[in-house]
Amino acid sequence: MGLIKNRGGFEMSFSMIFSLIAGGIILFLAVYATIKLVNQGQETTYIEAAKSIDNYLGNLVTGIAEGASTKISFRKETRVIFECSPPSEDINSPFGKQTIKFSEESGIGQKWYNSTNKITRKNKYIFADNVEQGKKMFIFIKPFYMGFKVDDLIIMSSNNYCFIRNGAGPSRIIEDLENLQMENVHFADSRDACGKNITVCFGYGCDGDIQVSNDQCSGCEYDYEAGTVTKEGETSSYVGNLLYGAIFSSKNIYDCNVARLGKKTAALAELYSEKMRLVSLKGCDSRIETELNSLSSENIIGEYSTAKEMDEYNALANCKIYPGESYGNA
């Protein structure tokens, strides 16, 4: 039998060397197989978690209500990754799309296991930071109108926010959020009272992590119905309930969804224009042709005042073209 003898005098047979090498390979394969099985199990868990969120989103609609909220709990610290694609010429995705995927904290291998599976939705408008992380995900929903209802805005967050009251200015916004009873949304009279929460303040030059300004607009009915939100050094313009999207989401997600909502607004305006032409054949004057044509520009920020005026005309018309924001569905 062949022996190998080192300088210290230790002898080792070829069979012993082979056994050690073979044992190491078997151990490696066993560990590798275990990690693969765990990863496959995690992948299944992420698909189920993504579908669970998707089911929540499908059931969460405002209807005639002004808003709704819910909460999702995860069994481990979880990262939820959001991606958004703007409208395109692709016939399969004319209004753009959004995807959600998960990364759960793992005790084996890398700290975070990244799922390769995505849940894609073309008919949802989800506003969130690019990555939300935690054991709980808070969701609330608000309708968005351009005269007619365009769609629901879905706001998702895992961080804690503190809104600083500032006199009578943001009272409607504070009241709206208080009515939603979100566990991660708090209120205080000063920044110091907010502790370590992300602070949201109102007014030009205010002292907060997120700064909300108020702009005057024709047809606006309350303060902060239009303005800008500055977050992480970037400023976004908002109108109506897009305020909440600008506060709670990353700018790239916000801008993408604004473009998607603009595309849908234009498509709905075209449908209502066709309906208007049909009712006019019956001698019924709807009075909103010019405004509907303006909304075909897809510029929902710039044409918001036009939409407010259109809604007033539609409410007074003998033949109402759509159920409007200013009556019965506010």
C-alpha positions as CSV (number, residue, x, y, z in Angstrom):
1,M,0.0,0.0,0.0
2,G,1.4,3.4,-1.0
3,L,2.3,5.7,1.9
4,I,3.1,9.4,2.0
5,K,5.4,10.5,4.7
6,N,5.9,14.1,5.6
7,R,9.0,15.6,7.4
8,G,7.4,15.2,10.8
9,G,7.2,11.5,10.3
10,F,3.4,11.2,9.8
11,E,2.4,8.6,7.4
12,M,-0.9,8.7,5.4
13,S,-2.1,6.1,3.0
14,F,-3.6,7.0,-0.4
15,S,-6.9,5.4,0.7
16,M,-7.0,7.7,3.7
17,I,-6.4,10.7,1.5
18,F,-9.1,9.6,-0.8
19,S,-11.5,9.1,2.1
20,L,-10.9,12.6,3.4
21,I,-11.3,14.2,-0.1
22,A,-14.4,12.2,-0.8
23,G,-15.8,13.0,2.7
24,G,-15.2,16.7,2.1
25,I,-17.0,16.6,-1.3
26,I,-19.9,14.8,0.2
27,L,-20.1,17.3,3.1
28,F,-19.9,20.2,0.6
29,L,-22.7,18.7,-1.5
30,A,-24.9,18.1,1.5
31,V,-24.5,21.7,2.7
32,Y,-25.0,23.0,-0.9
33,A,-28.2,20.8,-1.2
34,T,-29.5,22.1,2.1
35,I,-28.9,25.8,1.0
36,K,-30.6,25.1,-2.3
37,L,-33.6,23.5,-0.6
38,V,-33.8,26.4,1.8
39,N,-33.6,28.9,-1.1
40,Q,-36.2,27.1,-3.0
41,G,-38.5,27.2,0.1
42,Q,-37.8,30.9,0.4
43,E,-38.6,31.5,-3.2
44,T,-41.9,29.8,-2.8
45,T,-42.5,31.9,0.3
46,Y,-41.8,35.1,-1.6
47,I,-44.1,34.2,-4.4
48,E,-46.9,33.5,-1.9
49,A,-46.1,36.7,0.0
50,A,-46.2,38.8,-3.2
51,K,-49.5,37.2,-4.2
52,S,-50.8,37.9,-0.7
53,I,-50.0,41.6,-1.1
54,D,-51.5,41.5,-4.6
55,N,-54.7,40.0,-3.1
56,Y,-54.8,42.9,-0.6
57,L,-54.4,45.4,-3.4
58,G,-57.1,43.8,-5.4
59,N,-59.6,44.0,-2.6
60,L,-58.6,47.5,-1.4
61,V,-60.8,50.0,-3.4
62,T,-62.3,53.3,-2.3
63,G,-65.7,53.0,-4.0
64,I,-67.6,56.0,-2.7
65,A,-65.4,56.3,0.3
66,E,-62.7,58.9,0.7
67,G,-60.0,56.4,1.8
68,A,-59.2,53.0,3.3
69,S,-56.3,51.4,5.1
70,T,-54.9,48.0,6.1
71,K,-51.7,46.4,7.4
72,I,-49.7,43.3,6.3
73,S,-47.4,41.5,8.8
74,F,-44.4,39.3,7.8
75,R,-42.9,36.6,9.9
76,K,-39.4,37.9,9.4
77,E,-37.7,41.2,8.6
78,T,-38.5,41.6,4.9
79,R,-37.5,43.9,2.1
80,V,-40.2,44.7,-0.4
81,I,-38.7,46.1,-3.7
82,F,-40.8,48.2,-6.0
83,E,-40.2,48.9,-9.7
84,C,-42.2,51.0,-12.1
85,S,-42.2,51.2,-15.9
86,P,-43.7,54.3,-17.6
87,P,-46.3,54.1,-20.4
88,S,-44.9,52.8,-23.7
89,E,-46.0,52.1,-27.3
90,D,-46.1,48.4,-26.4
91,I,-49.7,47.3,-27.0
92,N,-49.4,44.9,-24.0
93,S,-48.4,47.7,-21.6
94,P,-49.8,51.1,-22.9
95,F,-50.3,52.4,-19.3
96,G,-46.9,51.1,-18.0
97,K,-46.7,48.6,-15.2
98,Q,-45.3,48.0,-11.7
99,T,-43.5,45.0,-10.2
100,I,-43.1,43.8,-6.6
101,K,-40.5,41.4,-5.3
102,F,-39.3,40.3,-1.9
103,S,-36.0,39.8,0.0
104,E,-36.3,38.1,3.4
105,E,-33.6,38.1,6.0
106,S,-31.8,34.7,5.8
107,G,-29.8,32.7,8.4
108,I,-28.1,30.7,5.7
109,G,-25.8,32.0,3.0
110,Q,-26.1,35.8,2.3
111,K,-27.9,38.0,4.8
112,W,-30.7,38.8,2.3
113,Y,-32.0,36.3,-0.1
114,N,-33.0,38.0,-3.3
115,S,-36.0,36.5,-5.1
116,T,-35.9,36.4,-8.9
117,N,-39.7,36.2,-9.1
118,K,-41.8,39.3,-9.6
119,I,-45.5,40.1,-9.3
120,T,-46.4,42.4,-12.2
121,R,-49.5,44.6,-12.3
122,K,-50.5,47.0,-15.1
123,N,-53.6,48.4,-13.5
124,K,-52.3,49.4,-10.1
125,Y,-50.7,52.7,-9.1
126,I,-48.5,51.9,-6.0
127,F,-46.6,54.7,-4.4
128,A,-43.7,53.6,-2.1
129,D,-40.0,54.0,-1.6
130,N,-37.9,51.9,-3.9
131,V,-37.2,49.5,-1.0
132,E,-39.4,49.2,2.1
133,Q,-38.1,47.1,4.9
134,G,-39.7,45.8,8.1
135,K,-41.9,43.2,9.6
136,K,-45.0,45.2,8.9
137,M,-46.3,47.0,5.7
138,F,-48.9,49.7,6.1
139,I,-51.2,50.5,3.2
140,F,-53.8,53.2,2.6
141,I,-55.7,54.1,-0.5
142,K,-57.0,57.5,-1.8
143,P,-59.0,58.2,-5.0
144,F,-57.5,60.5,-7.6
145,Y,-59.8,62.8,-9.7
146,M,-59.3,64.8,-12.8
147,G,-62.9,65.9,-12.7
148,F,-63.9,62.2,-13.3
149,K,-62.2,59.5,-11.2
150,V,-59.0,58.3,-12.8
151,D,-58.1,55.5,-10.4
152,D,-57.1,54.8,-6.8
153,L,-53.7,55.7,-5.4
154,I,-52.2,52.9,-3.3
155,I,-49.7,54.2,-0.7
156,M,-47.4,51.6,0.9
157,S,-44.9,52.3,3.7
158,S,-42.9,50.5,6.4
159,N,-41.3,53.6,8.1
160,N,-42.8,55.7,10.8
161,Y,-43.8,59.2,9.9
162,C,-44.6,62.2,12.0
163,F,-46.7,65.1,10.6
164,I,-46.1,68.4,12.3
165,R,-49.2,70.4,12.8
166,N,-48.8,74.0,11.5
167,G,-51.9,76.1,12.4
168,A,-54.9,75.8,10.1
169,G,-53.0,75.2,6.9
170,P,-52.8,71.4,6.7
171,S,-55.8,70.7,8.9
172,R,-57.7,68.8,6.1
173,I,-54.6,66.7,5.4
174,I,-54.1,66.0,9.1
175,E,-57.7,65.1,9.5
176,D,-57.7,62.7,6.5
177,L,-54.7,60.9,7.9
178,E,-56.1,60.7,11.4
179,N,-59.3,59.2,10.1
180,L,-57.2,56.4,8.4
181,Q,-55.8,55.4,11.9
182,M,-52.5,54.3,10.5
183,E,-50.1,52.8,13.1
184,N,-47.1,54.2,11.5
185,V,-48.4,57.8,11.0
186,H,-48.1,60.1,14.1
187,F,-48.8,63.8,14.7
188,A,-47.0,66.4,16.8
189,D,-46.8,70.1,17.3
190,S,-43.0,70.3,16.9
191,R,-40.1,68.4,15.3
192,D,-38.6,67.7,18.7
193,A,-41.8,65.9,19.8
194,C,-41.6,63.6,16.7
195,G,-38.6,61.7,18.1
196,K,-36.8,59.5,15.5
197,N,-39.7,59.4,13.1
198,I,-39.5,60.8,9.6
199,T,-40.9,64.3,9.9
200,V,-43.3,66.0,7.5
201,C,-43.8,69.7,7.8
202,F,-45.9,72.3,5.9
203,G,-44.9,75.7,4.6
204,Y,-41.9,77.1,2.6
205,G,-38.7,76.6,4.5
206,C,-40.2,74.6,7.3
207,D,-38.1,72.3,9.4
208,G,-38.8,68.7,8.5
209,D,-37.3,65.8,6.6
210,I,-40.1,66.2,4.1
211,Q,-41.3,69.7,3.2
212,V,-44.7,70.4,1.8
213,S,-45.5,73.7,0.1
214,N,-48.8,75.2,-0.9
215,D,-49.4,76.8,-4.3
216,Q,-52.5,78.7,-5.4
217,C,-54.5,77.2,-8.3
218,S,-57.7,78.2,-10.0
219,G,-60.6,76.1,-8.7
220,C,-58.7,74.7,-5.7
221,E,-61.0,74.5,-2.7
222,Y,-58.5,74.1,0.2
223,D,-54.9,74.8,1.2
224,Y,-52.3,72.3,0.0
225,E,-54.6,71.0,-2.8
226,A,-51.6,71.9,-5.1
227,G,-48.0,72.5,-4.4
228,T,-44.6,70.8,-4.1
229,V,-43.0,68.2,-1.9
230,T,-39.3,68.2,-1.2
231,K,-37.9,64.9,-0.1
232,E,-34.2,63.8,0.1
233,G,-33.2,67.0,-1.8
234,E,-35.6,66.4,-4.7
235,T,-38.8,68.3,-5.4
236,S,-42.0,67.0,-6.9
237,S,-45.2,68.9,-7.9
238,Y,-48.5,67.5,-6.8
239,V,-52.2,68.1,-7.2
240,G,-55.1,66.6,-5.2
241,N,-54.3,63.3,-3.4
242,L,-51.0,63.0,-5.3
243,L,-49.7,64.8,-2.3
244,Y,-49.7,61.5,-0.4
245,G,-47.8,59.8,-3.2
246,A,-45.1,62.5,-3.2
247,I,-44.7,62.2,0.5
248,F,-44.5,58.4,0.9
249,S,-42.7,57.4,-2.3
250,S,-39.3,57.7,-4.0
251,K,-39.2,60.4,-6.7
252,N,-38.7,57.9,-9.5
253,I,-41.7,55.8,-8.5
254,Y,-43.8,59.0,-8.1
255,D,-42.8,60.4,-11.5
256,C,-43.4,57.1,-13.2
257,N,-46.9,56.8,-11.7
258,V,-47.8,60.4,-12.5
259,A,-46.9,59.6,-16.2
260,R,-49.0,56.5,-16.0
261,L,-52.0,58.3,-14.5
262,G,-51.6,61.0,-17.2
263,K,-51.9,58.4,-19.9
264,K,-55.0,56.9,-18.3
265,T,-56.5,60.3,-17.9
266,A,-56.1,61.0,-21.6
267,A,-57.7,57.6,-22.5
268,L,-60.7,58.3,-20.2
269,A,-61.1,61.8,-21.6
270,E,-61.3,60.3,-25.1
271,L,-64.0,57.9,-24.0
272,Y,-66.0,60.6,-22.3
273,S,-65.6,62.8,-25.5
274,E,-67.2,60.0,-27.5
275,K,-70.0,59.7,-24.9
276,M,-70.5,63.4,-25.2
277,R,-70.9,63.2,-28.9
278,L,-73.5,60.5,-28.6
279,V,-75.6,62.4,-26.1
280,S,-75.4,65.5,-28.2
281,L,-77.2,63.6,-31.0
282,K,-80.2,63.6,-28.6
283,G,-80.0,67.4,-28.3
284,C,-78.3,67.3,-24.9
285,D,-75.6,69.8,-24.2
286,S,-72.8,68.7,-21.9
287,R,-70.6,71.9,-22.1
288,I,-67.3,70.2,-21.4
289,E,-65.8,69.5,-24.9
290,T,-63.0,72.0,-24.6
291,E,-61.9,70.8,-21.2
292,L,-61.9,67.1,-22.2
293,N,-59.7,68.0,-25.2
294,S,-57.2,69.7,-22.8
295,L,-57.0,66.6,-20.7
296,S,-55.8,64.6,-23.7
297,S,-52.4,66.2,-23.2
298,E,-51.6,63.7,-20.3
299,N,-50.3,66.7,-18.2
300,I,-52.3,66.1,-15.1
301,I,-50.3,68.6,-13.0
302,G,-50.7,71.4,-15.5
303,E,-54.3,70.7,-16.4
304,Y,-55.6,70.2,-12.9
305,S,-57.4,73.6,-12.8
306,T,-59.0,72.8,-16.1
307,A,-60.3,69.5,-14.6
308,K,-61.8,71.4,-11.7
309,E,-63.6,73.8,-14.0
310,M,-64.8,70.9,-16.1
311,D,-66.2,69.2,-13.0
312,E,-68.3,72.3,-12.2
313,Y,-69.6,72.5,-15.7
314,N,-70.5,68.8,-15.7
315,A,-72.3,69.1,-12.4
316,L,-74.5,71.9,-13.8
317,A,-75.2,70.3,-17.2
318,N,-78.5,68.7,-18.1
319,C,-76.7,65.6,-19.4
320,K,-73.9,64.7,-17.0
321,I,-71.1,62.8,-18.8
322,Y,-69.5,61.2,-15.7
323,P,-70.1,60.9,-12.0
324,G,-68.0,63.8,-10.8
325,E,-65.9,64.8,-7.8
326,S,-68.0,67.8,-6.9
327,Y,-71.2,65.9,-6.3
328,G,-72.2,62.5,-5.0
329,N,-68.7,61.0,-5.0
330,A,-66.5,63.5,-3.2
